[in-house]
Each structure stands twice: as structure tokens, then as C-alpha cells.
């Protein structure tokens, strides 16, 4: 059959890409068309997203793709990080400058919210992990600080939904990205209006929720003219990047809990794929989250501060004139003394500190551990702490599903780190299978191919992933030292 091309707009917290999927009916090949920095922008004392710049980069990538692939391009879909959103008025003008989830305005929001609606009631209606950065607390911050803007809002669009609107004019909320908000009911699979009403939040601006694979329209005429992509469809993929990544896991088991995934990047999202959400008191106690997936699945998972610590350490090293790439940092970490210093990655002090190495050192000093000094020691501390958090999360997942997990699939950019992959296998005492690196783009694009009528199921999509990508396997090594470290890690998480 003639080759077809599908485009994925994939935006992460550190970088964004426009990716092309070349489909020959049997295998999928991924090519990078355009890469650009994403990241937040400080505006006064707040951290925002420059969505106009990001849209300009996306349009540049679409234009370049048009020049390369021309009429072979069938459709495009966007996926991004979760929780953040753009507000539009009736005239479709942006209200305010969209906030970054690491902005400080939601600090302390949880106890204030629980005074209005108890924690257990919020969990029962949403099934989501409690984090101050969730959309729910961002909306409450808007209500407290700028109520006039919410009153003037006609449409709330999560980040990928906003870019879909920019492409074709559709105002819809794709299910997987909406499920990161903490105001979607996991049983009804629709907005949790009773919760929002009880919190005194307006709901008139919430758009209709659509499922992944929904065709939203075709390119706006003006965009088609600028990019040369006339007639190209806009298809909503699993628009939360993690949902697309999990659709791109090369497993032969779908909707079962005997395998776990880690979508590894700035954040690590570790969980299992299930047929329904887990809303038990124990799930609440463990602060686990239930996010929507493709084909009605749910992803029971934990959001873990992932490679953010390493990324921010690198940023500090660069600023100090010590230029290392990530491979060099991993090599230095491999030479450092093992399991010497451990941190609780999800401690609030690591959310957005001005100096990450200092934040790590302060934590170790406060908890009476050896203080890491060198770049290798700091990065090893982050890697080992991450592996221990994976071990803790694995135990929670097995407890909640009552099923043993036999293999851990690691996908995404973080799967490049052989050292972290081996630490994960050692700490968890499980086989670790890594790849594809481009699982997010593959899941996004395969959903579009399926919407085009060429694939019938999630199982078929994953079969294409297995045929089209290579994986690596890491077998667990000695566990005694990790067992000792796990006890210390648990104590640190309780004390910090």
C-alpha cells in the first residue's frame, strides 16, 4: 500500500516536538520533524506558559512536515503534560497568561480545600492523587485571586485541547487529559459537577468530553494555507502524554495487572492498566491516582518527581560553568559510592527550588545523612532515590490489585538511562524491559491510524509497537543493599 504519514505534536515540560509516523500497513517508523524548547517563563513573580510561542513552534513544525511529506499526511494530534489549561472568552481571546503547574500560587491549597469538602469525598468523586498542582486547585486559585477572569471565561481548554482548537476550531476536552484535572468522575467518565458546585466553582466553561480517536475537524483554512496542509484532519489522540505513552507499551497483555509501566521523563508515572478505577479507602490512603486511558481503561498510578531533579542539577552545573551532558552525568554517578544518600523525591522542597543541588544537600543534612558534594554523588542520589520510590510504588500496586507484577516496562526519554534502568531492576527485583523511547509519539500516531480505519483494537496497536521497535532487558542483581536502603527510604518519607 502507499505510505501514509500521521503527525504527532508531543509537548513535554522540557521540550516539544513535531513527529512524523510513516505507516506502510505493517510497521510504523517515527521521524523527528521539528524540536523546540518548551519550559515555563517567569512573568513578574509567577511562572507561566508562553502558549503563543509554543503554537508558533508547532506551526513551524507542521509547515516543515508539509514540505517533507506533502499530500501523504493524513492527520495530526497533540499530546502534552497534564493539569494546565487556557481560558478563552466568548470572542475566543485568551484570558490571562496560562499558569505553569509549578507556580507557587497553589501552595497550601489542600488544607484550605479540605475545609470545604473532605479529602475522602473528593477522592470518591475523582479518584485522583492529591497534589497542589492539580487543575482543581489551580481553578480555586483563579477564583480566589482573579474571580472576574473566571466569570468572563467561556471555554476552558487543557493544553492539547487548546492546540487542537488552534488547528481546527474545535472546543472539546479529550478524556485522558481531562482526567488529570481532579474534577472528572471516574465512574461516570464525565465532569464531577457536584464537587465543583460544592466548592463554589463555576462549570459553564467546561467543554464536552470526547474519547481518544475522535476526529475533531480539519485544519482551519488560514492554517492550511500557511502550512500547505489542506484537508488534513485533526484527531484527538490520548492527549495526556502518559496515556499516549502507555498505549505505546510493547506488551501482549492489555487490561491486566501482571505488568507495570513507568513513563520516564521529567515526571515518572508508574502504574498498571486496569478495566476500571480503584477508589477504595486504601487507594486513598496510599494517595494513588486513577487516570483515563484508551478503550475505556484506567491507569492506576503514582505521579513521582522523576528526572526533574537530575535536569535541574544539570541546569545548576551548567550555570556554574560545569558543562555535562546526561551521559557524562550518568557515568559520574556510576563511579560514586552506592546508596550513600537518599532523598524523598516528592518532598515539596524539590518542586521548583532555585538551586536543586542545594535542595538535595539541605535534605540530606537535615536527615543526618552524608551530604553529596560532587555532580556524580548528586545524580546518583537522585537515581537511587527514584529506584527506591519505584520499589515502594510497586508494592502499593500489587497490594491494590492483589496480583503479582512480573515485569516493568519503562518507556519514554528516561528509558535511555541504562544506570537508572539497572537500579530499577535491582531495587524492585523484577525484570525491566525498556523502550520504545518514542512510545508517546507511537501511541499518539497509532491512535490516529486506528481512527483512519486501519487498526481495530489496542491489542493490534501494541502488536505494531512490538514489530516496529527494539527493546532492552535488565535482569535484577543482588538485593541485600537495596533491602536495607528501602527501610531507610521509608523512614525518610515519613519524617520529611
C-alpha positions in Angstrom: 0.0 0.0 0.0 1.2 3.6 -0.5 2.8 5.0 2.6 0.7 7.3 4.8 2.0 9.9 7.2 0.5 10.9 10.6 1.8 13.7 12.7 2.2 13.8 16.5 2.6 17.1 18.3 4.2 16.0 21.5 5.0 18.6 24.2 6.8 17.8 27.4 7.7 20.0 30.3 11.3 20.5 28.9 10.9 20.2 25.1 8.4 19.8 22.4 8.5 18.0 19.1 6.5 17.6 15.9 7.0 13.9 14.9 6.0 12.1 11.8 4.8 8.5 11.7 5.4 6.8 8.4 3.0 3.9 8.0 3.2 1.1 5.4 0.4 -1.0 6.7 2.6 -3.3 8.7 5.2 -1.2 10.6 5.5 2.3 11.9 8.6 4.4 11.5 9.0 7.6 13.6 10.9 10.6 12.3 11.5 13.8 14.2 10.5 16.9 12.1 11.0 19.8 14.5 12.2 20.1 18.1 12.0 23.1 20.3 12.3 24.1 24.0 9.1 24.3 26.0 9.6 25.2 29.7 7.9 27.9 31.7 8.5 31.7 31.6 8.8 33.9 34.7 6.5 36.8 34.5 6.8 39.1 37.5 6.7 36.7 40.4 4.7 34.0 38.6 5.6 31.1 36.3 3.6 30.9 33.1 3.4 29.1 29.8 4.0 31.1 26.7 1.4 29.3 24.6 1.7 31.7 21.7 5.4 30.9 21.3 4.7 27.2 21.6 1.9 27.5 19.0 4.4 29.3 16.7 6.9 26.4 17.1 4.1 23.9 16.4 3.1 25.7 13.2 6.7 25.8 12.1 6.9 22.1 12.6 3.7 21.5 10.7 4.9 23.7 7.8 8.2 21.8 7.6 6.3 18.5 7.7 4.2 19.7 4.8 7.3 20.4 2.8 8.7 17.0 3.5 5.7 14.7 3.2 3.2 16.7 1.3 -0.1 15.0 0.4 0.9 11.8 2.3 -0.1 13.5 5.6 -3.5 12.2 6.8 -4.0 13.7 10.2 -2.4 15.3 13.3 -3.0 15.1 17.0 -1.5 16.7 20.1 -0.5 15.4 23.5 1.1 17.3 26.4 1.7 17.2 30.1 -1.5 17.2 32.3 -3.4 19.6 34.6 -2.6 23.0 32.9 -5.2 24.9 30.9 -6.0 28.0 28.8 -9.1 30.2 29.4 -10.9 31.8 26.4 -13.7 34.4 26.5 -16.7 34.5 24.1 -14.6 36.2 21.5 -12.0 33.4 21.7 -9.4 35.6 23.2 -7.0 34.2 25.8 -7.8 35.5 29.3 -4.8 36.0 31.5 -1.5 34.3 30.8 -1.8 30.5 31.4 0.0 29.4 34.6 2.6 26.7 34.9 1.8 23.8 37.3 5.0 24.6 39.3 3.8 28.2 40.0 3.7 28.9 43.8 0.1 30.3 43.9 -1.4 26.9 44.8 0.9 26.3 47.8 -1.2 25.4 50.8 -4.3 24.8 48.7 -5.0 21.3 50.0 -5.9 22.1 53.7 -8.0 25.1 52.6 -9.9 22.9 50.2 -10.5 20.1 52.7 -12.3 22.6 54.9 -14.9 22.9 52.2 -15.0 19.3 51.0 -13.4 16.4 52.9 -10.5 14.7 51.3 -12.3 11.3 51.2 -15.3 12.9 49.4 -13.0 14.5 46.7 -11.3 11.2 46.2 -14.6 9.3 45.8 -15.7 11.7 43.1 -12.4 11.9 41.2 -10.0 9.1 42.2 -7.1 11.4 41.8 -3.9 11.7 43.7 -3.7 14.8 45.9 -1.1 17.3 44.5 -1.3 21.0 44.9 -0.6 21.4 41.2 -3.8 19.7 40.1 -6.2 21.7 37.9 -8.8 21.7 40.7 -6.5 23.8 43.0 -5.4 26.0 40.0 -9.1 26.8 39.4 -9.6 27.6 43.1 -6.6 29.9 42.9 -8.1 31.7 39.9 -11.4 32.0 41.9 -9.6 33.4 45.0 -7.2 35.8 43.1 -9.0 36.7 39.8 -12.7 35.9 40.0 -13.6 38.3 37.3 -11.5 36.3 34.8 -13.4 33.1 35.6 -16.7 35.0 35.2 -15.6 36.1 31.8 -14.4 32.7 30.7 -16.5 31.0 28.1 -14.3 27.9 27.5 -11.6 26.1 29.5 -9.2 24.1 27.3 -6.5 21.9 28.6 -3.2 22.4 26.8 -3.6 19.8 24.0 -7.2 20.8 23.6 -6.1 24.4 23.1 -3.7 23.4 20.4 -6.4 21.3 18.7 -8.6 24.4 18.8 -5.8 26.4 17.2 -5.6 23.8 14.5 -9.3 23.3 13.7 -11.5 25.4 15.9 -13.0 22.5 17.9 -13.6 23.2 21.6 -13.6 19.8 23.2 -11.9 18.1 26.2 -10.2 14.8 25.3 -10.9 12.3 28.1 -7.4 11.3 29.2 -6.2 14.9 29.6 -9.5 15.9 31.4 -9.0 13.0 33.8 -5.8 14.7 35.2 -7.8 17.6 36.5 -9.3 16.1 39.7 -12.8 17.1 38.6 -13.7 14.2 36.4 -15.8 11.4 37.8 -14.1 8.1 37.0 -17.4 6.1 37.2 -19.5 8.4 35.1 -16.5 9.4 33.0 -17.7 13.0 32.9 -17.2 16.2 34.8 -17.8 15.9 38.5 -20.3 18.8 38.7 -21.4 18.1 42.3 -17.9 18.5 43.5 -17.3 21.8 41.6 -20.6 23.1 42.8 -19.9 22.3 46.4 -16.5 24.2 46.1 -18.3 27.2 44.6 -16.6 26.9 41.3 -18.3 27.8 38.0 -18.8 25.0 35.5 -20.3 26.8 32.5 -17.0 26.9 30.7 -16.3 23.1 30.7 -16.5 21.7 27.1 -17.9 18.3 26.1 -15.6 15.4 26.8 -14.6 13.2 23.8 -12.8 9.9 23.7 -9.3 9.3 22.2 -9.6 8.7 18.5 -12.3 11.3 17.9 -11.9 13.3 14.7 -12.3 16.9 15.7 -12.3 18.5 12.2 -9.9 19.6 9.5 -7.3 22.4 9.5 -8.6 26.0 9.6 -8.5 27.4 6.1 -5.9 30.0 7.1 -3.7 27.4 8.8 -3.9 25.1 5.8 -2.8 28.0 3.6 0.1 28.8 5.8 1.3 25.3 6.2 0.4 23.8 2.9 -1.7 21.1 4.6 -5.1 21.4 3.1 -7.6 18.8 4.1 -5.5 17.4 6.9 -7.7 16.1 9.8 -7.2 16.8 13.5 -7.7 13.6 15.6 -7.6 13.7 19.3 -5.1 11.0 20.5 -4.8 10.0 24.1 -3.9 13.7 24.7 -2.3 13.3 28.1 1.3 12.3 27.1 1.4 9.5 29.6 -1.8 8.0 28.2 -0.3 8.0 24.7 2.9 6.5 26.1 1.1 3.6 27.7 -0.8 3.0 24.5 2.7 2.6 23.0 3.9 0.0 25.5 5.0 -3.2 23.7 3.1 -5.7 25.9 1.0 -8.5 24.6 -1.3 -8.2 27.7 -4.0 -5.5 27.7 -6.2 -4.5 30.6 -4.3 -6.9 33.1 -2.3 -6.0 36.1 0.6 -8.5 35.8 2.8 -5.8 34.3 3.6 -2.3 35.3 4.8 0.7 33.3 7.0 3.6 34.1 6.6 6.6 31.7 10.0 8.1 32.4 10.8 11.8 31.8 10.6 15.0 33.8 8.0 13.1 35.8 7.9 9.4 36.4 4.4 8.0 36.2 4.3 4.4 37.4 1.2 2.2 37.4 -0.8 -0.6 35.9 -3.5 -0.7 33.3 -7.0 -1.8 34.5 -10.5 -2.0 33.2 -11.9 0.3 36.0 -10.7 2.8 38.6 -9.8 1.7 42.1 -11.5 4.0 44.6 -11.0 2.1 47.8 -10.1 3.7 51.2 -6.7 2.0 50.9 -6.1 3.6 47.5 -6.9 7.0 49.1 -4.6 6.2 52.0 -1.8 5.4 49.5 -2.6 8.6 47.5 -2.8 6.7 44.2 -4.3 8.2 41.1 -6.8 6.9 38.5 -6.3 8.5 35.1 -8.2 7.7 31.9 -6.7 5.6 29.2 -7.6 4.4 25.7 -10.5 2.0 25.1 -12.1 2.8 28.5 -9.1 1.6 30.5 -7.9 3.3 33.6 -4.3 3.8 34.7 -3.9 3.2 38.5 -0.6 5.0 39.1 1.6 7.3 41.2 3.0 10.6 40.0 6.6 10.6 41.0 9.0 13.5 40.8 11.2 11.9 38.1 14.2 13.1 36.3 13.3 16.7 37.2 15.9 16.5 40.0 18.7 15.5 37.5 17.5 18.0 34.9 17.7 20.8 37.5 21.0 19.7 38.8 22.4 19.8 35.3 21.0 23.3 34.9 22.8 24.4 38.1 26.0 22.7 36.9 25.7 24.5 33.6 25.2 27.8 35.3 28.4 27.3 37.3 30.4 26.6 34.2 30.5 22.8 34.6 29.0 21.6 31.3 28.0 17.9 31.3 25.6 16.1 29.1 23.3 13.5 30.6 25.5 10.6 29.5 28.5 12.1 31.3 26.5 12.7 34.4 25.4 9.1 34.4 29.0 8.0 34.0 30.0 10.1 37.0 27.1 8.7 39.0 28.2 5.1 38.3 31.5 5.9 39.9 30.0 7.4 43.1 29.6 5.3 46.3 26.3 3.3 46.2 23.3 4.1 48.4 25.2 6.7 50.4 22.5 9.4 50.4 18.7 9.2 49.7 16.0 11.8 49.4 12.2 11.8 49.4 11.6 12.9 45.8 8.1 14.0 46.4 9.0 16.4 49.2 7.7 19.9 48.3 11.1 21.4 48.5 12.0 19.7 45.3 9.0 21.0 43.3 10.8 24.2 42.0 13.8 25.2 44.1 16.2 27.9 42.8 19.1 25.6 43.3 18.4 21.9 43.1 21.9 20.7 44.3 21.5 22.8 47.4 17.9 21.5 48.0 19.3 17.9 47.9 22.2 18.8 50.2 19.9 20.5 52.7 17.6 17.5 52.8 20.5 15.1 53.4 21.9 17.5 56.1 18.6 17.8 57.8 18.1 14.0 57.8 21.7 13.4 59.1 22.9 11.6 56.0 26.2 12.1 54.2 25.9 15.2 52.1 26.5 14.6 48.4 29.1 17.1 47.0 30.1 16.2 43.5 27.9 16.0 40.4 28.3 12.2 40.4 27.2 12.0 44.0 24.2 14.3 43.5 23.0 12.5 40.4 23.5 9.0 42.0 21.4 10.2 44.9 18.6 11.2 42.6 18.7 8.0 40.6 18.8 5.7 43.6 16.0 7.6 45.3 14.0 7.2 42.2 14.6 3.5 42.1 13.5 3.2 45.7 10.4 5.1 45.0 9.6 2.7 42.2 10.0 -0.2 44.6 7.6 1.4 47.1 5.1 2.1 44.4 5.3 -1.4 43.0 4.4 -2.8 46.5 1.3 -0.4 46.6 0.2 -1.5 43.1 0.5 -5.2 44.0 -1.5 -4.6 47.2 -4.3 -2.7 45.5 -4.7 -5.1 42.5 -4.0 -8.3 44.5 -1.9 -9.5 41.6 1.9 -10.1 41.3 3.6 -7.8 38.8 6.1 -9.8 36.8 7.7 -7.2 34.5 8.2 -3.4 34.5 8.1 -1.7 31.1 10.0 1.7 31.0 9.2 3.9 28.1 10.0 7.5 27.1 13.2 9.5 27.1 14.2 8.3 30.6 14.5 4.8 29.3 17.8 5.8 27.7 19.4 5.8 31.2 21.0 2.3 31.5 22.2 3.1 35.0 18.7 4.0 36.2 17.2 1.1 34.4 19.5 -1.3 36.2 18.9 0.4 39.6 15.2 -0.1 39.0 15.6 -3.8 38.2 17.8 -4.2 41.3 15.6 -2.2 43.7 12.3 -3.8 42.5 13.7 -7.3 41.9 11.8 -7.5 38.6 12.7 -7.9 35.0 12.8 -4.4 33.4 12.1 -4.0 29.7 12.9 -0.6 28.2 11.7 1.0 25.0 10.4 2.3 22.8 11.9 5.8 23.6 9.2 7.3 21.4 6.3 5.4 23.0 4.3 8.7 23.4 4.6 9.6 19.7 3.8 6.0 18.7 0.7 5.8 20.9 -0.5 9.1 19.6 0.1 8.2 16.0 -1.3 4.6 16.2 -4.5 6.1 17.6 -4.7 8.2 14.5 -4.1 5.2 12.3 -6.8 3.4 14.1 -9.2 6.3 13.6 -8.3 6.1 9.9 -9.8 2.6 10.0 -6.6 0.6 9.6 -6.4 -0.9 13.1 -9.2 -2.4 15.2 -8.0 -2.5 18.8 -5.5 -1.5 21.4 -4.0 -5.0 21.1 -3.4 -4.5 17.4 -1.8 -1.1 18.1 0.6 -2.7 20.6 1.4 -5.5 18.2 2.6 -2.8 15.7 4.7 -1.3 18.5 6.4 -4.7 19.0 7.0 -5.1 15.3 8.3 -1.6 14.9 10.7 -1.1 17.8 13.5 -2.6 19.7 13.6 -3.2 23.5 16.4 -3.9 26.1 16.1 -6.1 29.1 17.6 -5.6 32.6 17.7 -8.5 35.0 17.8 -7.9 38.7 21.0 -8.2 40.6 21.8 -8.5 44.3 19.1 -7.2 46.6 20.6 -7.1 50.1 21.8 -3.5 50.0 18.6 -2.3 48.3 16.5 -4.0 51.0 18.4 -2.1 53.7 18.1 1.2 51.8 14.4 0.6 51.4 13.9 0.7 55.1 15.8 4.0 55.4 13.8 5.4 52.4 10.5 4.6 54.1 11.6 6.3 57.3 12.8 9.4 55.4 9.5 9.7 53.6 7.6 9.5 56.9 9.9 12.1 58.6 10.2 14.7 55.8 
